[in-house]
Amino acid sequence: ACPLPNLRRARRFRVAAAALPRGFTVRAASDDDTVEIALKVDGMMCEGCVESVTEALRKATPDVAAVDVDLETKMVRVGVNAESAVAGLTLMPALVDAVKGAGFDAEPEF
């Protein structure tokens, strides 16, 4: 159940200024040091839920550069500053734990 039931439902809420590319779960960008990590997050039902997840991810590590949440598909794409895909993957447990700490179920999407 949504912890903030009085907020209107949102289909999609974008936090990052630019969309992260779709089709990759973990990807190192060549023009910068950003790695994208995809998480499946269950329990999000409204814009307030999206804000809670986004805030938890941003607080999880200072390496979070962008967060893109698709409320309809329950997919969250997190761009993290990392030197390589492997370095980005080491941040995945902290991201999953942060979402779970905010009261939602989360697992990496491979």
Buried (B, 14 or more C-beta within 10 A) or exposed (E): EBBEEEBEEBEEBBBBEEEBEEEBEBBBEEEEBBBBBBBBBEBBBBBBBBBBBBBBBBEBBEBBBBBBBBBEEBBBBBBBBBEEBEBBBEBBEBBBEBBBEBEBEBEBBE
